[in-house]
């Protein structure tokens, strides 16, 4: 039986969590907030808040910075333009809005948008990519199993 999308999101994070924990050995912090957007919902169909599929925090100490707010901002930028916000920061700054954060850390794979905040922005993007790929491939496994049974 196929998982629902929220369970896919949770399973994707759980699948890559050992890699995240290993990555924490070389990051500036061991904190992370993860936002996964619902790939079935497009920006013209919904508000950003309603399109958030799942969020999770990895919090090992009190946060000195609101990483959840930063991660949602990164996700909003990527979801709005269907492009990792790295593109806004490095190639297309004309699309930045006044309230956009000046950090990247999102990843877009097909219709899947994931954003993280808590460690260096290049590692935020790495974790976002791991989760996005895991989400899609777990969905593919469910799809193949359902259609080849």
C-alpha positions as CSV (number, residue, x, y, z in Angstrom):
1,X,0.0,0.0,0.0
2,X,1.3,3.4,-1.0
3,X,2.2,5.9,1.7
4,X,0.5,9.3,1.8
5,X,2.7,12.3,1.0
6,X,3.2,13.4,4.6
7,X,4.5,9.9,5.4
8,X,6.8,10.0,2.4
9,X,8.2,13.2,3.7
10,X,8.8,11.7,7.2
11,X,10.3,8.6,5.7
12,X,12.7,10.6,3.4
13,X,14.1,12.5,6.4
14,X,14.4,9.3,8.4
15,X,16.2,7.7,5.5
16,X,18.9,10.4,5.2
17,X,19.1,11.1,9.0
18,X,22.3,9.0,9.4
19,X,24.0,11.1,6.7
20,X,22.8,14.3,8.4
21,X,24.2,13.1,11.7
22,X,27.5,12.3,10.0
23,X,27.5,15.7,8.3
24,X,27.0,17.4,11.7
25,X,30.6,16.3,12.5
26,X,31.9,19.1,10.2
27,X,29.2,21.8,10.4
28,X,29.2,25.0,12.4
29,X,26.1,23.8,14.3
30,X,24.1,20.7,14.9
31,X,20.8,22.3,14.3
32,X,18.5,22.2,11.3
33,X,15.0,23.0,10.3
34,X,13.6,21.2,7.3
35,X,10.6,22.4,5.2
36,X,9.1,20.1,2.5
37,X,6.5,21.6,0.1
38,X,3.7,19.6,-1.2
39,X,4.7,18.7,-4.8
40,X,1.0,18.5,-5.9
41,X,0.3,22.1,-5.0
42,X,1.5,24.9,-7.3
43,X,2.0,28.5,-6.3
44,X,-1.0,29.8,-8.3
45,X,-3.2,27.3,-6.5
46,X,-2.5,28.0,-2.9
47,X,-1.0,30.1,-0.2
48,X,2.6,29.3,0.7
49,X,1.6,28.3,4.2
50,X,-1.1,25.9,3.0
51,X,1.3,24.3,0.5
52,X,3.8,23.3,3.3
53,X,3.6,19.5,3.4
54,X,5.8,18.8,6.4
55,X,8.3,20.5,8.7
56,X,10.8,19.0,11.1
57,X,13.4,20.5,13.4
58,X,16.6,18.8,14.6
59,X,17.4,20.8,17.7
60,X,20.3,19.8,19.9
61,X,20.5,23.1,21.8
62,X,18.5,26.4,22.1
63,X,18.6,28.3,18.8
64,X,20.3,31.6,18.7
65,X,18.7,32.3,15.3
66,X,15.1,31.4,14.1
67,X,16.2,28.7,11.7
68,X,12.5,27.7,11.2
69,X,11.7,31.1,9.8
70,X,14.8,31.1,7.6
71,X,14.0,27.7,6.2
72,X,10.4,28.7,5.4
73,X,11.7,31.8,3.7
74,X,14.2,29.7,1.6
75,X,11.3,27.3,0.8
76,X,9.0,30.2,-0.2
77,X,11.7,31.6,-2.6
78,X,12.2,28.2,-4.2
79,X,8.5,27.3,-4.4
80,X,7.5,30.6,-5.8
81,X,9.9,30.4,-8.8
82,X,10.3,26.6,-9.0
83,X,14.1,27.0,-8.7
84,X,16.6,26.5,-5.9
85,X,17.2,29.9,-4.2
86,X,20.9,29.5,-5.0
87,X,19.8,30.7,-8.5
88,X,18.4,33.9,-7.0
89,X,21.5,34.6,-4.9
90,X,24.1,33.9,-7.7
91,X,22.5,34.3,-11.1
92,X,19.1,36.1,-10.9
93,X,19.2,38.6,-8.1
94,X,16.6,40.7,-9.9
95,X,13.9,38.3,-8.8
96,X,14.8,38.7,-5.1
97,X,12.1,40.5,-3.0
98,X,12.8,42.8,-0.1
99,X,11.9,40.1,2.5
100,X,13.9,37.3,0.9
101,X,16.8,36.0,2.9
102,X,20.3,36.4,1.4
103,X,21.2,32.8,2.0
104,X,20.6,29.7,-0.1
105,X,19.8,26.3,1.1
106,X,16.9,24.9,-0.9
107,X,16.7,22.2,-3.6
108,X,14.2,21.7,-6.3
109,X,13.8,18.2,-7.9
110,X,11.0,18.0,-10.4
111,X,8.0,19.4,-8.4
112,X,9.6,18.7,-5.0
113,X,10.9,21.7,-3.1
114,X,12.9,21.2,0.1
115,X,14.6,23.9,2.1
116,X,16.8,23.7,5.2
117,X,18.4,26.2,7.6
118,X,20.7,25.7,10.5
119,X,24.2,25.0,9.2
120,X,26.3,26.5,6.5
121,X,24.2,27.3,3.4
122,X,26.0,24.9,1.2
123,X,25.3,22.1,3.7
124,X,21.7,23.3,4.0
125,X,21.4,22.8,0.2
126,X,23.1,19.4,0.4
127,X,20.6,18.1,3.0
128,X,17.7,19.6,1.0
129,X,18.9,17.7,-2.0
130,X,19.2,14.4,-0.1
131,X,15.7,14.7,1.2
132,X,14.2,15.8,-2.2
133,X,15.8,12.8,-4.0
134,X,14.8,10.4,-1.2
135,X,11.2,11.7,-1.3
136,X,10.9,11.2,-5.1
137,X,12.5,7.8,-5.1
138,X,10.4,6.5,-2.2
139,X,7.3,7.8,-4.2
140,X,8.6,6.0,-7.2
141,X,9.0,2.7,-5.3
142,X,5.4,3.0,-4.0
143,X,4.2,3.8,-7.5
144,X,6.0,0.9,-9.1
145,X,4.9,-1.5,-6.5
146,X,1.2,-0.4,-6.9
147,X,1.3,-0.6,-10.7
148,X,3.3,-3.8,-11.1
149,X,1.4,-5.9,-8.6
